[in-house]
């Protein structure tokens, strides 16, 4: 888990090269006062950010298989775009916009 800070533009996370999101393919749970987010680094400067709140019963989706995110409560599994792979959840996770500049990821 990594911590994010709430700013006027969204939730920001400083990314070191050694962090879980330091290179493409990395996945992490970002905790902040504005909520929890599941983030995947998809390229050098590109990321996907999803709500970490499961659409089944609102548990925090907190683990990953390296390819997908898994809810610990009932086993729902989501791909890195938020699409349901395995139920009982039927609705996808909400996706948020991201920006990356100067080593800082912003989720808005």
Gaussian input, Z-matrix of N, CA and C with variables (Angstrom, degrees):
# hf/3-21g

backbone

0 1
 N
 C     1     B1
 C     2     B2     1     A1
 N     3     B3     2     A2     1     D1
 C     4     B4     3     A3     2     D2
 C     5     B5     4     A4     3     D3
 N     6     B6     5     A5     4     D4
 C     7     B7     6     A6     5     D5
 C     8     B8     7     A7     6     D6
 N     9     B9     8     A8     7     D7
 C    10    B10     9     A9     8     D8
 C    11    B11    10    A10     9     D9
 N    12    B12    11    A11    10    D10
 C    13    B13    12    A12    11    D11
 C    14    B14    13    A13    12    D12
 N    15    B15    14    A14    13    D13
 C    16    B16    15    A15    14    D14
 C    17    B17    16    A16    15    D15
 N    18    B18    17    A17    16    D16
 C    19    B19    18    A18    17    D17
 C    20    B20    19    A19    18    D18
 N    21    B21    20    A20    19    D19
 C    22    B22    21    A21    20    D20
 C    23    B23    22    A22    21    D21
 N    24    B24    23    A23    22    D22
 C    25    B25    24    A24    23    D23
 C    26    B26    25    A25    24    D24
 N    27    B27    26    A26    25    D25
 C    28    B28    27    A27    26    D26
 C    29    B29    28    A28    27    D27
 N    30    B30    29    A29    28    D28
 C    31    B31    30    A30    29    D29
 C    32    B32    31    A31    30    D30
 N    33    B33    32    A32    31    D31
 C    34    B34    33    A33    32    D32
 C    35    B35    34    A34    33    D33
 N    36    B36    35    A35    34    D34
 C    37    B37    36    A36    35    D35
 C    38    B38    37    A37    36    D36
 N    39    B39    38    A38    37    D37
 C    40    B40    39    A39    38    D38
 C    41    B41    40    A40    39    D39
 N    42    B42    41    A41    40    D40
 C    43    B43    42    A42    41    D41
 C    44    B44    43    A43    42    D42
 N    45    B45    44    A44    43    D43
 C    46    B46    45    A45    44    D44
 C    47    B47    46    A46    45    D45
 N    48    B48    47    A47    46    D46
 C    49    B49    48    A48    47    D47
 C    50    B50    49    A49    48    D48
 N    51    B51    50    A50    49    D49
 C    52    B52    51    A51    50    D50
 C    53    B53    52    A52    51    D51
 N    54    B54    53    A53    52    D52
 C    55    B55    54    A54    53    D53
 C    56    B56    55    A55    54    D54
 N    57    B57    56    A56    55    D55
 C    58    B58    57    A57    56    D56
 C    59    B59    58    A58    57    D57
 N    60    B60    59    A59    58    D58
 C    61    B61    60    A60    59    D59
 C    62    B62    61    A61    60    D60
 N    63    B63    62    A62    61    D61
 C    64    B64    63    A63    62    D62
 C    65    B65    64    A64    63    D63
 N    66    B66    65    A65    64    D64
 C    67    B67    66    A66    65    D65
 C    68    B68    67    A67    66    D66
 N    69    B69    68    A68    67    D67
 C    70    B70    69    A69    68    D68
 C    71    B71    70    A70    69    D69
 N    72    B72    71    A71    70    D70
 C    73    B73    72    A72    71    D71
 C    74    B74    73    A73    72    D72
 N    75    B75    74    A74    73    D73
 C    76    B76    75    A75    74    D74
 C    77    B77    76    A76    75    D75
 N    78    B78    77    A77    76    D76
 C    79    B79    78    A78    77    D77
 C    80    B80    79    A79    78    D78
 N    81    B81    80    A80    79    D79
 C    82    B82    81    A81    80    D80
 C    83    B83    82    A82    81    D81
 N    84    B84    83    A83    82    D82
 C    85    B85    84    A84    83    D83
 C    86    B86    85    A85    84    D84
 N    87    B87    86    A86    85    D85
 C    88    B88    87    A87    86    D86
 C    89    B89    88    A88    87    D87
 N    90    B90    89    A89    88    D88
 C    91    B91    90    A90    89    D89
 C    92    B92    91    A91    90    D90
 N    93    B93    92    A92    91    D91
 C    94    B94    93    A93    92    D92
 C    95    B95    94    A94    93    D93
 N    96    B96    95    A95    94    D94
 C    97    B97    96    A96    95    D95
 C    98    B98    97    A97    96    D96
 N    99    B99    98    A98    97    D97
 C   100   B100    99    A99    98    D98
 C   101   B101   100   A100    99    D99
 N   102   B102   101   A101   100   D100
 C   103   B103   102   A102   101   D101
 C   104   B104   103   A103   102   D102
 N   105   B105   104   A104   103   D103
 C   106   B106   105   A105   104   D104
 C   107   B107   106   A106   105   D105
 N   108   B108   107   A107   106   D106
 C   109   B109   108   A108   107   D107
 C   110   B110   109   A109   108   D108
 N   111   B111   110   A110   109   D109
 C   112   B112   111   A111   110   D110
 C   113   B113   112   A112   111   D111
 N   114   B114   113   A113   112   D112
 C   115   B115   114   A114   113   D113
 C   116   B116   115   A115   114   D114
 N   117   B117   116   A116   115   D115
 C   118   B118   117   A117   116   D116
 C   119   B119   118   A118   117   D117
 N   120   B120   119   A119   118   D118
 C   121   B121   120   A120   119   D119
 C   122   B122   121   A121   120   D120
 N   123   B123   122   A122   121   D121
 C   124   B124   123   A123   122   D122
 C   125   B125   124   A124   123   D123
 N   126   B126   125   A125   124   D124
 C   127   B127   126   A126   125   D125
 C   128   B128   127   A127   126   D126
 N   129   B129   128   A128   127   D127
 C   130   B130   129   A129   128   D128
 C   131   B131   130   A130   129   D129
 N   132   B132   131   A131   130   D130
 C   133   B133   132   A132   131   D131
 C   134   B134   133   A133   132   D132
 N   135   B135   134   A134   133   D133
 C   136   B136   135   A135   134   D134
 C   137   B137   136   A136   135   D135
 N   138   B138   137   A137   136   D136
 C   139   B139   138   A138   137   D137
 C   140   B140   139   A139   138   D138
 N   141   B141   140   A140   139   D139
 C   142   B142   141   A141   140   D140
 C   143   B143   142   A142   141   D141
 N   144   B144   143   A143   142   D142
 C   145   B145   144   A144   143   D143
 C   146   B146   145   A145   144   D144
 N   147   B147   146   A146   145   D145
 C   148   B148   147   A147   146   D146
 C   149   B149   148   A148   147   D147
 N   150   B150   149   A149   148   D148
 C   151   B151   150   A150   149   D149
 C   152   B152   151   A151   150   D150
 N   153   B153   152   A152   151   D151
 C   154   B154   153   A153   152   D152
 C   155   B155   154   A154   153   D153
 N   156   B156   155   A155   154   D154
 C   157   B157   156   A156   155   D155
 C   158   B158   157   A157   156   D156
 N   159   B159   158   A158   157   D157
 C   160   B160   159   A159   158   D158
 C   161   B161   160   A160   159   D159
 N   162   B162   161   A161   160   D160
 C   163   B163   162   A162   161   D161
 C   164   B164   163   A163   162   D162
 N   165   B165   164   A164   163   D163
 C   166   B166   165   A165   164   D164
 C   167   B167   166   A166   165   D165
 N   168   B168   167   A167   166   D166
 C   169   B169   168   A168   167   D167
 C   170   B170   169   A169   168   D168
 N   171   B171   170   A170   169   D169
 C   172   B172   171   A171   170   D170
 C   173   B173   172   A172   171   D171
 N   174   B174   173   A173   172   D172
 C   175   B175   174   A174   173   D173
 C   176   B176   175   A175   174   D174
 N   177   B177   176   A176   175   D175
 C   178   B178   177   A177   176   D176
 C   179   B179   178   A178   177   D177
 N   180   B180   179   A179   178   D178
 C   181   B181   180   A180   179   D179
 C   182   B182   181   A181   180   D180
 N   183   B183   182   A182   181   D181
 C   184   B184   183   A183   182   D182
 C   185   B185   184   A184   183   D183
 N   186   B186   185   A185   184   D184
 C   187   B187   186   A186   185   D185
 C   188   B188   187   A187   186   D186
 N   189   B189   188   A188   187   D187
 C   190   B190   189   A189   188   D188
 C   191   B191   190   A190   189   D189
 N   192   B192   191   A191   190   D190
 C   193   B193   192   A192   191   D191
 C   194   B194   193   A193   192   D192
 N   195   B195   194   A194   193   D193
 C   196   B196   195   A195   194   D194
 C   197   B197   196   A196   195   D195
 N   198   B198   197   A197   196   D196
 C   199   B199   198   A198   197   D197
 C   200   B200   199   A199   198   D198
 N   201   B201   200   A200   199   D199
 C   202   B202   201   A201   200   D200
 C   203   B203   202   A202   201   D201
 N   204   B204   203   A203   202   D202
 C   205   B205   204   A204   203   D203
 C   206   B206   205   A205   204   D204
 N   207   B207   206   A206   205   D205
 C   208   B208   207   A207   206   D206
 C   209   B209   208   A208   207   D207
 N   210   B210   209   A209   208   D208
 C   211   B211   210   A210   209   D209
 C   212   B212   211   A211   210   D210
 N   213   B213   212   A212   211   D211
 C   214   B214   213   A213   212   D212
 C   215   B215   214   A214   213   D213
 N   216   B216   215   A215   214   D214
 C   217   B217   216   A216   215   D215
 C   218   B218   217   A217   216   D216
 N   219   B219   218   A218   217   D217
 C   220   B220   219   A219   218   D218
 C   221   B221   220   A220   219   D219
 N   222   B222   221   A221   220   D220
 C   223   B223   222   A222   221   D221
 C   224   B224   223   A223   222   D222
 N   225   B225   224   A224   223   D223
 C   226   B226   225   A225   224   D224
 C   227   B227   226   A226   225   D225
 N   228   B228   227   A227   226   D226
 C   229   B229   228   A228   227   D227
 C   230   B230   229   A229   228   D228
 N   231   B231   230   A230   229   D229
 C   232   B232   231   A231   230   D230
 C   233   B233   232   A232   231   D231
 N   234   B234   233   A233   232   D232
 C   235   B235   234   A234   233   D233
 C   236   B236   235   A235   234   D234
 N   237   B237   236   A236   235   D235
 C   238   B238   237   A237   236   D236
 C   239   B239   238   A238   237   D237
 N   240   B240   239   A239   238   D238
 C   241   B241   240   A240   239   D239
 C   242   B242   241   A241   240   D240
 N   243   B243   242   A242   241   D241
 C   244   B244   243   A243   242   D242
 C   245   B245   244   A244   243   D243
 N   246   B246   245   A245   244   D244
 C   247   B247   246   A246   245   D245
 C   248   B248   247   A247   246   D246
 N   249   B249   248   A248   247   D247
 C   250   B250   249   A249   248   D248
 C   251   B251   250   A250   249   D249
 N   252   B252   251   A251   250   D250
 C   253   B253   252   A252   251   D251
 C   254   B254   253   A253   252   D252
 N   255   B255   254   A254   253   D253
 C   256   B256   255   A255   254   D254
 C   257   B257   256   A256   255   D255
 N   258   B258   257   A257   256   D256
 C   259   B259   258   A258   257   D257
 C   260   B260   259   A259   258   D258
 N   261   B261   260   A260   259   D259
 C   262   B262   261   A261   260   D260
 C   263   B263   262   A262   261   D261
 N   264   B264   263   A263   262   D262
 C   265   B265   264   A264   263   D263
 C   266   B266   265   A265   264   D264
 N   267   B267   266   A266   265   D265
 C   268   B268   267   A267   266   D266
 C   269   B269   268   A268   267   D267
 N   270   B270   269   A269   268   D268
 C   271   B271   270   A270   269   D269
 C   272   B272   271   A271   270   D270
 N   273   B273   272   A272   271   D271
 C   274   B274   273   A273   272   D272
 C   275   B275   274   A274   273   D273
 N   276   B276   275   A275   274   D274
 C   277   B277   276   A276   275   D275
 C   278   B278   277   A277   276   D276
 N   279   B279   278   A278   277   D277
 C   280   B280   279   A279   278   D278
 C   281   B281   280   A280   279   D279
 N   282   B282   281   A281   280   D280
 C   283   B283   282   A282   281   D281
 C   284   B284   283   A283   282   D282
 N   285   B285   284   A284   283   D283
 C   286   B286   285   A285   284   D284
 C   287   B287   286   A286   285   D285
 N   288   B288   287   A287   286   D286
 C   289   B289   288   A288   287   D287
 C   290   B290   289   A289   288   D288
 N   291   B291   290   A290   289   D289
 C   292   B292   291   A291   290   D290
 C   293   B293   292   A292   291   D291
 N   294   B294   293   A293   292   D292
 C   295   B295   294   A294   293   D293
 C   296   B296   295   A295   294   D294
 N   297   B297   296   A296   295   D295
 C   298   B298   297   A297   296   D296
 C   299   B299   298   A298   297   D297
 N   300   B300   299   A299   298   D298
 C   301   B301   300   A300   299   D299
 C   302   B302   301   A301   300   D300
 N   303   B303   302   A302   301   D301
 C   304   B304   303   A303   302   D302
 C   305   B305   304   A304   303   D303
 N   306   B306   305   A305   304   D304
 C   307   B307   306   A306   305   D305
 C   308   B308   307   A307   306   D306
 N   309   B309   308   A308   307   D307
 C   310   B310   309   A309   308   D308
 C   311   B311   310   A310   309   D309
 N   312   B312   311   A311   310   D310
 C   313   B313   312   A312   311   D311
 C   314   B314   313   A313   312   D312
 N   315   B315   314   A314   313   D313
 C   316   B316   315   A315   314   D314
 C   317   B317   316   A316   315   D315
 N   318   B318   317   A317   316   D316
 C   319   B319   318   A318   317   D317
 C   320   B320   319   A319   318   D318
 N   321   B321   320   A320   319   D319
 C   322   B322   321   A321   320   D320
 C   323   B323   322   A322   321   D321

   B1=1.4526
   B2=1.5315
   B3=1.3255
   B4=1.4572
   B5=1.5230
   B6=1.3315
   B7=1.4603
   B8=1.5143
   B9=1.3323
   B10=1.4564
   B11=1.5150
   B12=1.3252
   B13=1.4621
   B14=1.5193
   B15=1.3201
   B16=1.4611
   B17=1.5255
   B18=1.3332
   B19=1.4610
   B20=1.5245
   B21=1.3135
   B22=1.4706
   B23=1.5268
   B24=1.3238
   B25=1.4737
   B26=1.5194
   B27=1.3306
   B28=1.4598
   B29=1.5079
   B30=1.3156
   B31=1.4632
   B32=1.5204
   B33=1.3287
   B34=1.4581
   B35=1.5229
   B36=1.3451
   B37=1.4557
   B38=1.5178
   B39=1.3316
   B40=1.4642
   B41=1.5212
   B42=1.3428
   B43=1.4616
   B44=1.5161
   B45=1.3026
   B46=1.4637
   B47=1.5266
   B48=1.3120
   B49=1.4671
   B50=1.5266
   B51=1.3318
   B52=1.4616
   B53=1.5266
   B54=1.3283
   B55=1.4624
   B56=1.5263
   B57=1.3483
   B58=1.4703
   B59=1.5361
   B60=1.3245
   B61=1.4647
   B62=1.5261
   B63=1.3244
   B64=1.4597
   B65=1.5160
   B66=1.3299
   B67=1.4671
   B68=1.5243
   B69=1.3289
   B70=1.4655
   B71=1.5219
   B72=1.3352
   B73=1.4527
   B74=1.5177
   B75=1.3350
   B76=1.4631
   B77=1.5125
   B78=1.3373
   B79=1.4584
   B80=1.5206
   B81=1.3367
   B82=1.4614
   B83=1.5181
   B84=1.3200
   B85=1.4597
   B86=1.5159
   B87=1.3447
   B88=1.4616
   B89=1.5200
   B90=1.3292
   B91=1.4675
   B92=1.5237
   B93=1.3436
   B94=1.4594
   B95=1.5195
   B96=1.3314
   B97=1.4690
   B98=1.5217
   B99=1.3382
   B100=1.4664
   B101=1.5232
   B102=1.3296
   B103=1.4530
   B104=1.5148
   B105=1.3293
   B106=1.4597
   B107=1.5285
   B108=1.3374
   B109=1.4553
   B110=1.5211
   B111=1.3265
   B112=1.4593
   B113=1.5220
   B114=1.3217
   B115=1.4601
   B116=1.5190
   B117=1.3308
   B118=1.4593
   B119=1.5151
   B120=1.3230
   B121=1.4679
   B122=1.5172
   B123=1.3286
   B124=1.4652
   B125=1.5163
   B126=1.3267
   B127=1.4626
   B128=1.5107
   B129=1.3066
   B130=1.4614
   B131=1.5199
   B132=1.3274
   B133=1.4667
   B134=1.5280
   B135=1.3339
   B136=1.4623
   B137=1.5299
   B138=1.3268
   B139=1.4594
   B140=1.5202
   B141=1.3370
   B142=1.4597
   B143=1.5247
   B144=1.3149
   B145=1.4637
   B146=1.5209
   B147=1.3281
   B148=1.4573
   B149=1.5211
   B150=1.3244
   B151=1.4483
   B152=1.5196
   B153=1.3183
   B154=1.4630
   B155=1.5262
   B156=1.3197
   B157=1.4620
   B158=1.5211
   B159=1.3337
   B160=1.4650
   B161=1.5219
   B162=1.3236
   B163=1.4656
   B164=1.5242
   B165=1.3290
   B166=1.4628
   B167=1.5254
   B168=1.3438
   B169=1.4693
   B170=1.5184
   B171=1.3378
   B172=1.4634
   B173=1.5267
   B174=1.3285
   B175=1.4664
   B176=1.5298
   B177=1.3263
   B178=1.4620
   B179=1.5231
   B180=1.3185
   B181=1.4609
   B182=1.5231
   B183=1.3291
   B184=1.4556
   B185=1.5194
   B186=1.3113
   B187=1.4604
   B188=1.5186
   B189=1.3284
   B190=1.4589
   B191=1.5174
   B192=1.3175
   B193=1.4640
   B194=1.5184
   B195=1.3362
   B196=1.4546
   B197=1.5227
   B198=1.3244
   B199=1.4654
   B200=1.5221
   B201=1.3334
   B202=1.4616
   B203=1.5251
   B204=1.3414
   B205=1.4606
   B206=1.5249
   B207=1.3485
   B208=1.4584
   B209=1.5264
   B210=1.3238
   B211=1.4590
   B212=1.5315
   B213=1.3362
   B214=1.4650
   B215=1.5275
   B216=1.3214
   B217=1.4687
   B218=1.5302
   B219=1.3334
   B220=1.4600
   B221=1.5242
   B222=1.3460
   B223=1.4590
   B224=1.5150
   B225=1.3277
   B226=1.4646
   B227=1.5252
   B228=1.3220
   B229=1.4582
   B230=1.5291
   B231=1.3509
   B232=1.4593
   B233=1.5277
   B234=1.3411
   B235=1.4655
   B236=1.5235
   B237=1.3250
   B238=1.4658
   B239=1.5234
   B240=1.3358
   B241=1.4592
   B242=1.5324
   B243=1.3527
   B244=1.4545
   B245=1.5056
   B246=1.3385
   B247=1.4669
   B248=1.5260
   B249=1.3357
   B250=1.4654
   B251=1.5272
   B252=1.3305
   B253=1.4676
   B254=1.5248
   B255=1.3477
   B256=1.4625
   B257=1.5245
   B258=1.3452
   B259=1.4565
   B260=1.5064
   B261=1.3219
   B262=1.4517
   B263=1.5262
   B264=1.3317
   B265=1.4733
   B266=1.5271
   B267=1.3444
   B268=1.4658
   B269=1.5232
   B270=1.3328
   B271=1.4681
   B272=1.5354
   B273=1.3384
   B274=1.4667
   B275=1.5272
   B276=1.3366
   B277=1.4569
   B278=1.5224
   B279=1.3251
   B280=1.4674
   B281=1.5283
   B282=1.3246
   B283=1.4588
   B284=1.5310
   B285=1.3396
   B286=1.4600
   B287=1.5197
   B288=1.3185
   B289=1.4591
   B290=1.5182
   B291=1.3384
   B292=1.4596
   B293=1.5183
   B294=1.3280
   B295=1.4635
   B296=1.5117
   B297=1.3401
   B298=1.4558
   B299=1.5225
   B300=1.3289
   B301=1.4640
   B302=1.5227
   B303=1.3241
   B304=1.4662
   B305=1.5193
   B306=1.3446
   B307=1.4611
   B308=1.5110
   B309=1.3392
   B310=1.4733
   B311=1.5231
   B312=1.3301
   B313=1.4497
   B314=1.5194
   B315=1.3438
   B316=1.4669
   B317=1.5223
   B318=1.3247
   B319=1.4682
   B320=1.5142
   B321=1.3491
   B322=1.4795
   B323=1.5191
   A1=108.22
   A2=114.77
   A3=121.98
   A4=107.52
   A5=116.57
   A6=120.69
   A7=110.84
   A8=115.60
   A9=122.34
   A10=110.16
   A11=115.87
   A12=121.90
   A13=109.85
   A14=116.34
   A15=121.17
   A16=108.08
   A17=116.43
   A18=122.53
   A19=108.33
   A20=116.69
   A21=121.22
   A22=111.60
   A23=118.31
   A24=121.30
   A25=113.34
   A26=117.95
   A27=121.15
   A28=110.99
   A29=116.20
   A30=122.31
   A31=107.67
   A32=116.75
   A33=120.34
   A34=110.19
   A35=114.12
   A36=121.69
   A37=107.86
   A38=116.70
   A39=120.36
   A40=107.67
   A41=116.19
   A42=120.83
   A43=111.33
   A44=116.08
   A45=121.39
   A46=108.09
   A47=116.67
   A48=121.21
   A49=111.50
   A50=117.09
   A51=121.02
   A52=113.54
   A53=117.82
   A54=120.49
   A55=109.87
   A56=117.60
   A57=120.04
   A58=112.57
   A59=117.75
   A60=121.82
   A61=111.68
   A62=117.04
   A63=122.17
   A64=114.64
   A65=117.38
   A66=119.57
   A67=110.03
   A68=115.96
   A69=122.19
   A70=110.03
   A71=115.26
   A72=122.09
   A73=112.94
   A74=117.28
   A75=120.76
   A76=111.70
   A77=116.23
   A78=123.12
   A79=109.14
   A80=117.23
   A81=119.87
   A82=111.36
   A83=114.99
   A84=123.24
   A85=106.30
   A86=115.97
   A87=122.13
   A88=107.60
   A89=117.18
   A90=122.40
   A91=108.78
   A92=116.03
   A93=120.93
   A94=109.22
   A95=116.03
   A96=120.61
   A97=111.82
   A98=117.64
   A99=121.79
   A100=111.86
   A101=117.90
   A102=122.07
   A103=111.16
   A104=114.80
   A105=121.79
   A106=109.51
   A107=115.24
   A108=121.23
   A109=110.19
   A110=115.79
   A111=122.60
   A112=106.36
   A113=117.26
   A114=120.89
   A115=109.55
   A116=115.63
   A117=123.06
   A118=108.17
   A119=116.96
   A120=120.44
   A121=106.84
   A122=116.44
   A123=121.56
   A124=113.42
   A125=117.66
   A126=122.08
   A127=110.13
   A128=116.91
   A129=121.57
   A130=111.81
   A131=117.00
   A132=121.13
   A133=112.67
   A134=117.78
   A135=120.66
   A136=111.39
   A137=114.43
   A138=122.31
   A139=109.26
   A140=116.84
   A141=121.21
   A142=106.41
   A143=116.06
   A144=122.11
   A145=108.45
   A146=115.29
   A147=122.44
   A148=109.52
   A149=116.88
   A150=118.93
   A151=107.96
   A152=117.35
   A153=120.83
   A154=111.23
   A155=116.91
   A156=121.52
   A157=109.08
   A158=116.71
   A159=121.23
   A160=109.98
   A161=115.64
   A162=121.11
   A163=112.29
   A164=117.64
   A165=120.44
   A166=110.68
   A167=117.34
   A168=119.96
   A169=112.22
   A170=116.84
   A171=124.33
   A172=115.20
   A173=118.79
   A174=120.69
   A175=108.51
   A176=117.04
   A177=120.72
   A178=108.39
   A179=115.76
   A180=121.91
   A181=105.58
   A182=116.33
   A183=119.07
   A184=115.55
   A185=118.33
   A186=118.62
   A187=110.59
   A188=114.46
   A189=119.18
   A190=109.73
   A191=114.80
   A192=120.93
   A193=109.97
   A194=116.87
   A195=121.65
   A196=110.72
   A197=116.53
   A198=122.63
   A199=112.08
   A200=116.87
   A201=121.37
   A202=109.35
   A203=115.09
   A204=122.30
   A205=108.58
   A206=117.03
   A207=121.85
   A208=110.10
   A209=115.92
   A210=121.67
   A211=108.79
   A212=117.96
   A213=120.17
   A214=114.28
   A215=118.19
   A216=120.14
   A217=113.19
   A218=117.70
   A219=119.91
   A220=113.12
   A221=117.39
   A222=120.49
   A223=116.81
   A224=118.11
   A225=118.36
   A226=109.02
   A227=115.95
   A228=120.91
   A229=108.92
   A230=115.49
   A231=122.53
   A232=109.34
   A233=116.69
   A234=118.22
   A235=109.21
   A236=116.92
   A237=120.57
   A238=113.39
   A239=118.13
   A240=120.35
   A241=110.90
   A242=117.00
   A243=121.59
   A244=115.01
   A245=117.55
   A246=121.87
   A247=110.20
   A248=116.88
   A249=122.04
   A250=109.39
   A251=115.74
   A252=121.66
   A253=109.61
   A254=115.09
   A255=121.96
   A256=107.66
   A257=117.06
   A258=122.56
   A259=111.60
   A260=115.78
   A261=128.26
   A262=116.46
   A263=120.24
   A264=120.03
   A265=108.91
   A266=116.52
   A267=120.64
   A268=111.95
   A269=117.29
   A270=121.18
   A271=109.44
   A272=117.08
   A273=120.16
   A274=111.36
   A275=115.29
   A276=121.06
   A277=108.78
   A278=116.77
   A279=121.92
   A280=109.94
   A281=115.64
   A282=121.35
   A283=110.33
   A284=116.99
   A285=123.53
   A286=110.07
   A287=116.78
   A288=121.61
   A289=109.57
   A290=115.37
   A291=120.97
   A292=110.00
   A293=114.72
   A294=122.71
   A295=106.45
   A296=116.90
   A297=120.77
   A298=108.84
   A299=116.26
   A300=121.44
   A301=109.01
   A302=116.33
   A303=122.74
   A304=113.40
   A305=116.89
   A306=121.07
   A307=115.07
   A308=117.39
   A309=121.20
   A310=109.85
   A311=115.88
   A312=122.56
   A313=108.66
   A314=116.68
   A315=121.58
   A316=107.93
   A317=116.09
   A318=123.54
   A319=106.64
   A320=116.80
   A321=118.88
   A322=111.48
   D1=142.15
   D2=176.55
   D3=-121.23
   D4=156.51
   D5=179.59
   D6=-105.04
   D7=139.74
   D8=176.01
   D9=-114.32
   D10=156.83
   D11=178.22
   D12=-111.17
   D13=137.56
   D14=178.41
   D15=-82.33
   D16=127.23
   D17=177.32
   D18=-127.63
   D19=-179.00
   D20=179.00
   D21=-65.17
   D22=-24.67
   D23=-176.82
   D24=-98.30
   D25=-6.06
   D26=-179.65
   D27=142.30
   D28=-148.47
   D29=177.13
   D30=-103.57
   D31=127.18
   D32=-178.65
   D33=-112.95
   D34=146.51
   D35=179.16
   D36=-138.40
   D37=121.87
   D38=174.65
   D39=-79.19
   D40=129.77
   D41=-175.95
   D42=-112.00
   D43=114.22
   D44=172.95
   D45=-84.39
   D46=156.30
   D47=179.78
   D48=-59.45
   D49=-26.06
   D50=-178.23
   D51=-91.30
   D52=-0.16
   D53=-179.35
   D54=-74.96
   D55=164.23
   D56=177.47
   D57=-57.61
   D58=-24.12
   D59=179.25
   D60=-102.59
   D61=17.71
   D62=-177.28
   D63=-70.86
   D64=-18.22
   D65=179.33
   D66=-144.64
   D67=162.04
   D68=-178.43
   D69=-56.39
   D70=137.82
   D71=-178.95
   D72=95.76
   D73=-12.79
   D74=179.69
   D75=-68.87
   D76=147.35
   D77=-179.58
   D78=-132.76
   D79=142.94
   D80=178.88
   D81=-156.42
   D82=154.63
   D83=170.27
   D84=-94.69
   D85=124.83
   D86=178.37
   D87=-105.82
   D88=122.07
   D89=178.48
   D90=-102.67
   D91=135.55
   D92=177.45
   D93=-150.95
   D94=168.98
   D95=176.11
   D96=-67.42
   D97=-16.97
   D98=179.30
   D99=-92.37
   D100=0.22
   D101=-179.80
   D102=128.22
   D103=179.27
   D104=-179.86
   D105=-108.14
   D106=142.77
   D107=-176.60
   D108=-131.51
   D109=143.18
   D110=172.95
   D111=-99.64
   D112=121.66
   D113=-175.33
   D114=-121.61
   D115=136.58
   D116=173.98
   D117=-123.51
   D118=133.16
   D119=174.57
   D120=-87.58
   D121=115.85
   D122=-174.70
   D123=-97.78
   D124=-11.84
   D125=-179.87
   D126=-167.76
   D127=-169.17
   D128=-177.44
   D129=-58.36
   D130=-43.33
   D131=-178.51
   D132=-128.15
   D133=14.84
   D134=-176.21
   D135=-117.77
   D136=143.56
   D137=-176.82
   D138=-141.47
   D139=157.81
   D140=165.10
   D141=-117.31
   D142=141.43
   D143=178.02
   D144=-128.46
   D145=130.67
   D146=-177.57
   D147=-127.03
   D148=154.81
   D149=170.82
   D150=-64.58
   D151=143.78
   D152=177.76
   D153=-92.92
   D154=8.42
   D155=179.96
   D156=-90.91
   D157=113.76
   D158=-178.64
   D159=-60.36
   D160=139.94
   D161=-179.46
   D162=-79.83
   D163=-3.02
   D164=178.44
   D165=-83.02
   D166=-63.36
   D167=-179.76
   D168=-137.42
   D169=25.04
   D170=172.13
   D171=67.85
   D172=18.25
   D173=173.44
   D174=-67.94
   D175=157.18
   D176=176.62
   D177=-81.11
   D178=119.08
   D179=176.22
   D180=-74.30
   D181=111.48
   D182=-167.01
   D183=-122.80
   D184=-0.16
   D185=-179.62
   D186=-131.42
   D187=165.07
   D188=178.96
   D189=-138.25
   D190=159.40
   D191=176.94
   D192=-97.72
   D193=-2.25
   D194=-172.10
   D195=97.02
   D196=-19.26
   D197=178.03
   D198=-124.48
   D199=-19.51
   D200=-176.90
   D201=-150.52
   D202=168.79
   D203=178.21
   D204=-106.30
   D205=141.28
   D206=-174.05
   D207=-125.49
   D208=132.27
   D209=176.09
   D210=-82.50
   D211=127.96
   D212=-177.98
   D213=-74.35
   D214=-15.42
   D215=-175.22
   D216=-77.35
   D217=-50.04
   D218=-175.49
   D219=-134.28
   D220=8.32
   D221=172.84
   D222=85.72
   D223=7.64
   D224=176.52
   D225=-58.64
   D226=141.64
   D227=-178.96
   D228=-127.65
   D229=138.91
   D230=-175.56
   D231=-128.04
   D232=142.37
   D233=174.80
   D234=-78.37
   D235=179.57
   D236=-174.09
   D237=-72.65
   D238=-5.31
   D239=173.39
   D240=-99.52
   D241=-1.40
   D242=179.76
   D243=97.37
   D244=-5.93
   D245=-178.91
   D246=-68.02
   D247=140.39
   D248=178.53
   D249=-71.84
   D250=126.72
   D251=175.12
   D252=-99.26
   D253=-44.40
   D254=-179.63
   D255=-134.35
   D256=132.59
   D257=178.88
   D258=-78.69
   D259=-178.04
   D260=28.36
   D261=-83.12
   D262=-12.46
   D263=177.98
   D264=-59.58
   D265=143.54
   D266=177.32
   D267=-117.78
   D268=-21.74
   D269=-179.23
   D270=-98.12
   D271=144.85
   D272=179.21
   D273=-72.05
   D274=163.64
   D275=174.14
   D276=-76.29
   D277=143.81
   D278=179.58
   D279=-69.05
   D280=137.03
   D281=-179.32
   D282=-102.69
   D283=145.48
   D284=179.84
   D285=-119.85
   D286=155.20
   D287=176.85
   D288=-75.79
   D289=150.18
   D290=177.74
   D291=-131.64
   D292=153.39
   D293=172.62
   D294=-137.24
   D295=146.32
   D296=179.82
   D297=-135.31
   D298=122.87
   D299=178.79
   D300=-153.78
   D301=139.06
   D302=176.19
   D303=52.75
   D304=38.17
   D305=177.37
   D306=77.38
   D307=9.43
   D308=-179.25
   D309=-119.32
   D310=126.01
   D311=174.94
   D312=-93.58
   D313=132.47
   D314=176.30
   D315=-117.82
   D316=127.45
   D317=176.81
   D318=-106.66
   D319=124.99
   D320=-178.72
   D321=-132.73

